[in-house]
Amino acid sequence: RRADEGRWQPLPLGLGGDIGGGDAWYLPAGEEEGLAEFFAAVDAADPPRTVAWALGRFEMGSARGKDAEALSDYLLALRALLDATSDAGEASLALRVAALCAEEGRRKLVQRRIEAAIGLERYVMGGAARVRAGDDSPREVEAHLRALLRDVLCGYLDADLKSVADDILLEATPEPFIEIRARDMRAEAREA
């Protein structure tokens, strides 16, 4: 925070738990205005219900004390944003996140990382109390979710992220669809 035109000062956020695993978080010099603009955009936004719900889940995940506890919140938010509420939607969740959050050459990597995070979520739900040291899956999911929420709330992306991702994937198809031709082979079989 800062008062008038004074220096920026640290401000405790008052959120419970050990945010971000206990690592200190600093805003680089020169990015104060961008952060203030983002908060103003969030305050001014009137998002659709699914986006508002996902934002609430993001905030819940951010307040969790452990990455393992936050992971489900972040994945639930992504599921809401990308309409991954059916088996088909769940199966394409990682691919759609990759389409929205990665350049074409890195999409497979991001897709695999999201799939690994979904597997990790199942592992945690099965009773694992901790995420292994060095596993950045929860933080990667959080970063992708944060970027998508920012872009939707600031108006850079349409709130229908499922359609946006599908359009990206269709445009990225390297080869055109193969033309399929049908013919009646029964007549040829009779002649033979």
Secondary structure as UniProt FT lines:
FT   TURN            4..5
FT   HELIX           19..22
FT   TURN            29..30
FT   HELIX           32..44
FT   HELIX           49..63
FT   HELIX           67..81
FT   TURN            82..83
FT   HELIX           87..101
FT   HELIX           104..106
FT   HELIX           107..125
FT   TURN            126..127
FT   TURN            133..134
FT   HELIX           137..153
FT   TURN            154..155
FT   HELIX           161..171
FT   HELIX           186..191
//
